[in-house]
Amino acid sequence: MSMTILQHSNTSVHHSFHKFSKLVHLSDILRSANISKTKGVRVTVLLE
């Protein structure tokens, strides 16, 4: 499999998850479940 196909696939998965997380308001769900962190990468990025 070529690198271009892999990059496109990764981008597609990232875009799909991002749309899903916005659709279901993932950040609000995580906040209401008291899931938080102090510094660094956002929780939604970790899940992606």
PDB file of N, CA, C, O and CB in Angstrom:
ATOM      1  N   MET A   1       0.849  -1.168   0.000  1.00  0.00           N
ATOM      2  CA  MET A   1       0.000   0.000   0.000  1.00  0.00           C
ATOM      3  C   MET A   1       0.898   1.235   0.000  1.00  0.00           C
ATOM      4  O   MET A   1       1.874   1.306   0.746  1.00  0.00           O
ATOM      5  CB  MET A   1      -0.967  -0.004   1.221  1.00  0.00           C
ATOM      6  N   SER A   2       0.562   2.181  -0.826  1.00  0.00           N
ATOM      7  CA  SER A   2       1.421   3.355  -0.927  1.00  0.00           C
ATOM      8  C   SER A   2       1.184   4.324   0.225  1.00  0.00           C
ATOM      9  O   SER A   2       0.154   4.277   0.899  1.00  0.00           O
ATOM     10  CB  SER A   2       1.192   4.060  -2.254  1.00  0.00           C
ATOM     11  N   MET A   3       2.148   5.191   0.432  1.00  0.00           N
ATOM     12  CA  MET A   3       2.085   6.159   1.524  1.00  0.00           C
ATOM     13  C   MET A   3       0.917   7.122   1.335  1.00  0.00           C
ATOM     14  O   MET A   3       0.286   7.530   2.310  1.00  0.00           O
ATOM     15  CB  MET A   3       3.400   6.938   1.625  1.00  0.00           C
ATOM     16  N   THR A   4       0.626   7.486   0.088  1.00  0.00           N
ATOM     17  CA  THR A   4      -0.472   8.410  -0.189  1.00  0.00           C
ATOM     18  C   THR A   4      -1.807   7.814   0.230  1.00  0.00           C
ATOM     19  O   THR A   4      -2.645   8.518   0.794  1.00  0.00           O
ATOM     20  CB  THR A   4      -0.503   8.773  -1.672  1.00  0.00           C
ATOM     21  N   ILE A   5      -2.016   6.541  -0.033  1.00  0.00           N
ATOM     22  CA  ILE A   5      -3.257   5.876   0.345  1.00  0.00           C
ATOM     23  C   ILE A   5      -3.379   5.817   1.863  1.00  0.00           C
ATOM     24  O   ILE A   5      -4.460   6.052   2.403  1.00  0.00           O
ATOM     25  CB  ILE A   5      -3.322   4.459  -0.257  1.00  0.00           C
ATOM     26  N   LEU A   6      -2.295   5.508   2.555  1.00  0.00           N
ATOM     27  CA  LEU A   6      -2.314   5.463   4.015  1.00  0.00           C
ATOM     28  C   LEU A   6      -2.609   6.833   4.613  1.00  0.00           C
ATOM     29  O   LEU A   6      -3.387   6.945   5.560  1.00  0.00           O
ATOM     30  CB  LEU A   6      -0.984   4.940   4.544  1.00  0.00           C
ATOM     31  N   GLN A   7      -1.992   7.870   4.066  1.00  0.00           N
ATOM     32  CA  GLN A   7      -2.229   9.220   4.572  1.00  0.00           C
ATOM     33  C   GLN A   7      -3.676   9.627   4.356  1.00  0.00           C
ATOM     34  O   GLN A   7      -4.286  10.246   5.228  1.00  0.00           O
ATOM     35  CB  GLN A   7      -1.292  10.223   3.895  1.00  0.00           C
ATOM     36  N   HIS A   8      -4.230   9.284   3.199  1.00  0.00           N
ATOM     37  CA  HIS A   8      -5.628   9.606   2.914  1.00  0.00           C
ATOM     38  C   HIS A   8      -6.543   8.856   3.871  1.00  0.00           C
ATOM     39  O   HIS A   8      -7.521   9.419   4.363  1.00  0.00           O
ATOM     40  CB  HIS A   8      -5.983   9.263   1.453  1.00  0.00           C
ATOM     41  N   SER A   9      -6.236   7.602   4.137  1.00  0.00           N
ATOM     42  CA  SER A   9      -7.035   6.794   5.040  1.00  0.00           C
ATOM     43  C   SER A   9      -7.003   7.377   6.452  1.00  0.00           C
ATOM     44  O   SER A   9      -8.044   7.484   7.100  1.00  0.00           O
ATOM     45  CB  SER A   9      -6.535   5.346   5.046  1.00  0.00           C
ATOM     46  N   ASN A  10      -5.830   7.750   6.925  1.00  0.00           N
ATOM     47  CA  ASN A  10      -5.699   8.351   8.260  1.00  0.00           C
ATOM     48  C   ASN A  10      -6.454   9.670   8.344  1.00  0.00           C
ATOM     49  O   ASN A  10      -7.116   9.945   9.344  1.00  0.00           O
ATOM     50  CB  ASN A  10      -4.220   8.572   8.609  1.00  0.00           C
ATOM     51  N   THR A  11      -6.359  10.476   7.314  1.00  0.00           N
ATOM     52  CA  THR A  11      -7.068  11.752   7.284  1.00  0.00           C
ATOM     53  C   THR A  11      -8.568  11.529   7.291  1.00  0.00           C
ATOM     54  O   THR A  11      -9.304  12.249   7.966  1.00  0.00           O
ATOM     55  CB  THR A  11      -6.661  12.569   6.054  1.00  0.00           C
ATOM     56  N   SER A  12      -9.022  10.538   6.546  1.00  0.00           N
ATOM     57  CA  SER A  12     -10.442  10.228   6.470  1.00  0.00           C
ATOM     58  C   SER A  12     -10.976   9.777   7.831  1.00  0.00           C
ATOM     59  O   SER A  12     -12.054  10.202   8.247  1.00  0.00           O
ATOM     60  CB  SER A  12     -10.695   9.147   5.414  1.00  0.00           C
ATOM     61  N   VAL A  13     -10.231   8.923   8.519  1.00  0.00           N
ATOM     62  CA  VAL A  13     -10.644   8.450   9.847  1.00  0.00           C
ATOM     63  C   VAL A  13     -10.671   9.613  10.824  1.00  0.00           C
ATOM     64  O   VAL A  13     -11.609   9.744  11.610  1.00  0.00           O
ATOM     65  CB  VAL A  13      -9.694   7.337  10.360  1.00  0.00           C
ATOM     66  N   HIS A  14      -9.665  10.444  10.781  1.00  0.00           N
ATOM     67  CA  HIS A  14      -9.605  11.614  11.666  1.00  0.00           C
ATOM     68  C   HIS A  14     -10.803  12.518  11.428  1.00  0.00           C
ATOM     69  O   HIS A  14     -11.444  12.963  12.380  1.00  0.00           O
ATOM     70  CB  HIS A  14      -8.294  12.399  11.450  1.00  0.00           C
ATOM     71  N   HIS A  15     -11.109  12.792  10.168  1.00  0.00           N
ATOM     72  CA  HIS A  15     -12.226  13.666   9.825  1.00  0.00           C
ATOM     73  C   HIS A  15     -13.551  13.054  10.280  1.00  0.00           C
ATOM     74  O   HIS A  15     -14.412  13.757  10.809  1.00  0.00           O
ATOM     75  CB  HIS A  15     -12.254  13.932   8.312  1.00  0.00           C
ATOM     76  N   SER A  16     -13.711  11.765  10.078  1.00  0.00           N
ATOM     77  CA  SER A  16     -14.947  11.086  10.483  1.00  0.00           C
ATOM     78  C   SER A  16     -15.140  11.148  11.994  1.00  0.00           C
ATOM     79  O   SER A  16     -16.240  11.432  12.467  1.00  0.00           O
ATOM     80  CB  SER A  16     -14.933   9.625  10.018  1.00  0.00           C
ATOM     81  N   PHE A  17     -14.077  10.883  12.756  1.00  0.00           N
ATOM     82  CA  PHE A  17     -14.184  10.936  14.211  1.00  0.00           C
ATOM     83  C   PHE A  17     -14.465  12.349  14.686  1.00  0.00           C
ATOM     84  O   PHE A  17     -15.241  12.554  15.620  1.00  0.00           O
ATOM     85  CB  PHE A  17     -12.910  10.409  14.860  1.00  0.00           C
ATOM     86  N   HIS A  18     -13.836  13.318  14.048  1.00  0.00           N
ATOM     87  CA  HIS A  18     -14.050  14.715  14.433  1.00  0.00           C
ATOM     88  C   HIS A  18     -15.511  15.100  14.210  1.00  0.00           C
ATOM     89  O   HIS A  18     -16.120  15.741  15.066  1.00  0.00           O
ATOM     90  CB  HIS A  18     -13.112  15.655  13.631  1.00  0.00           C
ATOM     91  N   LYS A  19     -16.074  14.716  13.070  1.00  0.00           N
ATOM     92  CA  LYS A  19     -17.486  14.993  12.802  1.00  0.00           C
ATOM     93  C   LYS A  19     -18.378  14.303  13.824  1.00  0.00           C
ATOM     94  O   LYS A  19     -19.340  14.897  14.312  1.00  0.00           O
ATOM     95  CB  LYS A  19     -17.863  14.544  11.384  1.00  0.00           C
ATOM     96  N   PHE A  20     -18.065  13.046  14.153  1.00  0.00           N
ATOM     97  CA  PHE A  20     -18.845  12.303  15.132  1.00  0.00           C
ATOM     98  C   PHE A  20     -18.792  12.969  16.500  1.00  0.00           C
ATOM     99  O   PHE A  20     -19.822  13.118  17.158  1.00  0.00           O
ATOM    100  CB  PHE A  20     -18.345  10.868  15.229  1.00  0.00           C
ATOM    101  N   SER A  21     -17.599  13.371  16.933  1.00  0.00           N
ATOM    102  CA  SER A  21     -17.461  13.975  18.263  1.00  0.00           C
ATOM    103  C   SER A  21     -18.222  15.288  18.350  1.00  0.00           C
ATOM    104  O   SER A  21     -18.763  15.616  19.406  1.00  0.00           O
ATOM    105  CB  SER A  21     -15.985  14.206  18.599  1.00  0.00           C
ATOM    106  N   LYS A  22     -18.276  16.045  17.261  1.00  0.00           N
ATOM    107  CA  LYS A  22     -19.058  17.278  17.248  1.00  0.00           C
ATOM    108  C   LYS A  22     -20.552  16.966  17.251  1.00  0.00           C
ATOM    109  O   LYS A  22     -21.333  17.659  17.904  1.00  0.00           O
ATOM    110  CB  LYS A  22     -18.695  18.134  16.024  1.00  0.00           C
ATOM    111  N   LEU A  23     -20.947  15.925  16.525  1.00  0.00           N
ATOM    112  CA  LEU A  23     -22.355  15.552  16.416  1.00  0.00           C
ATOM    113  C   LEU A  23     -22.944  15.149  17.766  1.00  0.00           C
ATOM    114  O   LEU A  23     -24.064  15.537  18.098  1.00  0.00           O
ATOM    115  CB  LEU A  23     -22.516  14.414  15.423  1.00  0.00           C
ATOM    116  N   VAL A  24     -22.193  14.373  18.542  1.00  0.00           N
ATOM    117  CA  VAL A  24     -22.701  13.877  19.827  1.00  0.00           C
ATOM    118  C   VAL A  24     -22.247  14.752  21.000  1.00  0.00           C
ATOM    119  O   VAL A  24     -22.526  14.431  22.156  1.00  0.00           O
ATOM    120  CB  VAL A  24     -22.241  12.435  20.050  1.00  0.00           C
ATOM    121  N   HIS A  25     -21.548  15.857  20.708  1.00  0.00           N
ATOM    122  CA  HIS A  25     -21.048  16.766  21.747  1.00  0.00           C
ATOM    123  C   HIS A  25     -20.187  15.990  22.751  1.00  0.00           C
ATOM    124  O   HIS A  25     -20.433  16.018  23.956  1.00  0.00           O
ATOM    125  CB  HIS A  25     -22.231  17.475  22.476  1.00  0.00           C
ATOM    126  N   LEU A  26     -19.180  15.303  22.224  1.00  0.00           N
ATOM    127  CA  LEU A  26     -18.316  14.454  23.035  1.00  0.00           C
ATOM    128  C   LEU A  26     -17.659  15.210  24.185  1.00  0.00           C
ATOM    129  O   LEU A  26     -17.557  14.681  25.292  1.00  0.00           O
ATOM    130  CB  LEU A  26     -17.254  13.831  22.167  1.00  0.00           C
ATOM    131  N   SER A  27     -17.218  16.426  23.941  1.00  0.00           N
ATOM    132  CA  SER A  27     -16.556  17.173  25.016  1.00  0.00           C
ATOM    133  C   SER A  27     -17.518  17.437  26.176  1.00  0.00           C
ATOM    134  O   SER A  27     -17.112  17.390  27.337  1.00  0.00           O
ATOM    135  CB  SER A  27     -16.001  18.504  24.479  1.00  0.00           C
ATOM    136  N   ASP A  28     -18.787  17.714  25.872  1.00  0.00           N
ATOM    137  CA  ASP A  28     -19.778  17.922  26.935  1.00  0.00           C
ATOM    138  C   ASP A  28     -20.043  16.630  27.701  1.00  0.00           C
ATOM    139  O   ASP A  28     -20.200  16.650  28.922  1.00  0.00           O
ATOM    140  CB  ASP A  28     -21.090  18.461  26.346  1.00  0.00           C
ATOM    141  N   ILE A  29     -20.094  15.512  26.989  1.00  0.00           N
ATOM    142  CA  ILE A  29     -20.306  14.210  27.628  1.00  0.00           C
ATOM    143  C   ILE A  29     -19.158  13.894  28.571  1.00  0.00           C
ATOM    144  O   ILE A  29     -19.377  13.458  29.702  1.00  0.00           O
ATOM    145  CB  ILE A  29     -20.450  13.096  26.569  1.00  0.00           C
ATOM    146  N   LEU A  30     -17.932  14.114  28.106  1.00  0.00           N
ATOM    147  CA  LEU A  30     -16.764  13.848  28.946  1.00  0.00           C
ATOM    148  C   LEU A  30     -16.761  14.753  30.170  1.00  0.00           C
ATOM    149  O   LEU A  30     -16.434  14.309  31.270  1.00  0.00           O
ATOM    150  CB  LEU A  30     -15.469  14.038  28.144  1.00  0.00           C
ATOM    151  N   ARG A  31     -17.123  16.015  29.986  1.00  0.00           N
ATOM    152  CA  ARG A  31     -17.162  16.960  31.104  1.00  0.00           C
ATOM    153  C   ARG A  31     -18.225  16.545  32.124  1.00  0.00           C
ATOM    154  O   ARG A  31     -17.992  16.619  33.330  1.00  0.00           O
ATOM    155  CB  ARG A  31     -17.440  18.390  30.593  1.00  0.00           C
ATOM    156  N   SER A  32     -19.399  16.107  31.636  1.00  0.00           N
ATOM    157  CA  SER A  32     -20.461  15.704  32.559  1.00  0.00           C
ATOM    158  C   SER A  32     -20.127  14.407  33.286  1.00  0.00           C
ATOM    159  O   SER A  32     -20.656  14.141  34.366  1.00  0.00           O
ATOM    160  CB  SER A  32     -21.773  15.547  31.809  1.00  0.00           C
ATOM    161  N   ALA A  33     -19.238  13.590  32.688  1.00  0.00           N
ATOM    162  CA  ALA A  33     -18.786  12.365  33.340  1.00  0.00           C
ATOM    163  C   ALA A  33     -17.588  12.642  34.247  1.00  0.00           C
ATOM    164  O   ALA A  33     -16.995  11.718  34.804  1.00  0.00           O
ATOM    165  CB  ALA A  33     -18.424  11.303  32.292  1.00  0.00           C
ATOM    166  N   ASN A  34     -17.234  13.932  34.390  1.00  0.00           N
ATOM    167  CA  ASN A  34     -16.130  14.374  35.228  1.00  0.00           C
ATOM    168  C   ASN A  34     -14.780  13.822  34.747  1.00  0.00           C
ATOM    169  O   ASN A  34     -13.893  13.530  35.549  1.00  0.00           O
ATOM    170  CB  ASN A  34     -16.380  13.956  36.667  1.00  0.00           C
ATOM    171  N   ILE A  35     -14.648  13.687  33.433  1.00  0.00           N
ATOM    172  CA  ILE A  35     -13.384  13.264  32.840  1.00  0.00           C
ATOM    173  C   ILE A  35     -12.636  14.531  32.449  1.00  0.00           C
ATOM    174  O   ILE A  35     -13.099  15.314  31.619  1.00  0.00           O
ATOM    175  CB  ILE A  35     -13.606  12.309  31.596  1.00  0.00           C
ATOM    176  N   SER A  36     -11.489  14.714  33.053  1.00  0.00           N
ATOM    177  CA  SER A  36     -10.701  15.910  32.771  1.00  0.00           C
ATOM    178  C   SER A  36      -9.224  15.590  32.918  1.00  0.00           C
ATOM    179  O   SER A  36      -8.843  14.493  33.327  1.00  0.00           O
ATOM    180  CB  SER A  36     -11.102  17.073  33.706  1.00  0.00           C
ATOM    181  N   LYS A  37      -8.418  16.554  32.583  1.00  0.00           N
ATOM    182  CA  LYS A  37      -6.979  16.449  32.737  1.00  0.00           C
ATOM    183  C   LYS A  37      -6.440  17.836  32.995  1.00  0.00           C
ATOM    184  O   LYS A  37      -7.180  18.814  32.895  1.00  0.00           O
ATOM    185  CB  LYS A  37      -6.313  15.809  31.488  1.00  0.00           C
ATOM    186  N   THR A  38      -5.185  17.939  33.321  1.00  0.00           N
ATOM    187  CA  THR A  38      -4.652  19.241  33.687  1.00  0.00           C
ATOM    188  C   THR A  38      -3.925  19.940  32.549  1.00  0.00           C
ATOM    189  O   THR A  38      -4.144  21.132  32.330  1.00  0.00           O
ATOM    190  CB  THR A  38      -3.729  19.095  34.846  1.00  0.00           C
ATOM    191  N   LYS A  39      -3.065  19.236  31.817  1.00  0.00           N
ATOM    192  CA  LYS A  39      -2.271  19.884  30.771  1.00  0.00           C
ATOM    193  C   LYS A  39      -2.074  18.949  29.590  1.00  0.00           C
ATOM    194  O   LYS A  39      -2.325  17.747  29.666  1.00  0.00           O
ATOM    195  CB  LYS A  39      -0.910  20.332  31.322  1.00  0.00           C
ATOM    196  N   GLY A  40      -1.622  19.537  28.510  1.00  0.00           N
ATOM    197  CA  GLY A  40      -1.235  18.724  27.360  1.00  0.00           C
ATOM    198  C   GLY A  40      -2.302  18.612  26.295  1.00  0.00           C
ATOM    199  O   GLY A  40      -3.014  19.572  26.001  1.00  0.00           O
ATOM    200  N   VAL A  41      -2.399  17.451  25.732  1.00  0.00           N
ATOM    201  CA  VAL A  41      -3.283  17.183  24.610  1.00  0.00           C
ATOM    202  C   VAL A  41      -4.731  17.124  25.092  1.00  0.00           C
ATOM    203  O   VAL A  41      -5.016  16.631  26.183  1.00  0.00           O
ATOM    204  CB  VAL A  41      -2.888  15.867  23.907  1.00  0.00           C
ATOM    205  N   ARG A  42      -5.638  17.636  24.260  1.00  0.00           N
ATOM    206  CA  ARG A  42      -7.059  17.579  24.607  1.00  0.00           C
ATOM    207  C   ARG A  42      -7.533  16.142  24.673  1.00  0.00           C
ATOM    208  O   ARG A  42      -7.001  15.284  23.969  1.00  0.00           O
ATOM    209  CB  ARG A  42      -7.897  18.365  23.594  1.00  0.00           C
ATOM    210  N   VAL A  43      -8.523  15.863  25.504  1.00  0.00           N
ATOM    211  CA  VAL A  43      -9.049  14.511  25.686  1.00  0.00           C
ATOM    212  C   VAL A  43      -9.599  13.962  24.375  1.00  0.00           C
ATOM    213  O   VAL A  43      -9.410  12.785  24.070  1.00  0.00           O
ATOM    214  CB  VAL A  43     -10.142  14.500  26.763  1.00  0.00           C
ATOM    215  N   THR A  44     -10.269  14.794  23.605  1.00  0.00           N
ATOM    216  CA  THR A  44     -10.828  14.323  22.326  1.00  0.00           C
ATOM    217  C   THR A  44      -9.727  13.893  21.374  1.00  0.00           C
ATOM    218  O   THR A  44      -9.906  12.939  20.616  1.00  0.00           O
ATOM    219  CB  THR A  44     -11.683  15.418  21.672  1.00  0.00           C
ATOM    220  N   VAL A  45      -8.593  14.576  21.398  1.00  0.00           N
ATOM    221  CA  VAL A  45      -7.460  14.189  20.551  1.00  0.00           C
ATOM    222  C   VAL A  45      -6.907  12.832  20.989  1.00  0.00           C
ATOM    223  O   VAL A  45      -6.522  12.009  20.158  1.00  0.00           O
ATOM    224  CB  VAL A  45      -6.348  15.265  20.605  1.00  0.00           C
ATOM    225  N   LEU A  46      -6.874  12.612  22.294  1.00  0.00           N
ATOM    226  CA  LEU A  46      -6.405  11.321  22.801  1.00  0.00           C
ATOM    227  C   LEU A  46      -7.304  10.182  22.322  1.00  0.00           C
ATOM    228  O   LEU A  46      -6.817   9.108  21.966  1.00  0.00           O
ATOM    229  CB  LEU A  46      -6.349  11.339  24.336  1.00  0.00           C
ATOM    230  N   LEU A  47      -8.603  10.417  22.315  1.00  0.00           N
ATOM    231  CA  LEU A  47      -9.539   9.390  21.866  1.00  0.00           C
ATOM    232  C   LEU A  47      -9.414   9.133  20.354  1.00  0.00           C
ATOM    233  O   LEU A  47      -9.597   8.008  19.890  1.00  0.00           O
ATOM    234  CB  LEU A  47     -10.976   9.801  22.215  1.00  0.00           C
ATOM    235  N   GLU A  48      -9.106  10.174  19.612  1.00  0.00           N
ATOM    236  CA  GLU A  48      -8.931   9.984  18.179  1.00  0.00           C
ATOM    237  C   GLU A  48      -7.773   9.057  17.911  1.00  0.00           C
ATOM    238  O   GLU A  48      -7.465   8.772  16.754  1.00  0.00           O
ATOM    239  CB  GLU A  48      -8.713  11.317  17.476  1.00  0.00           C
TER     240      GLU A  48
END
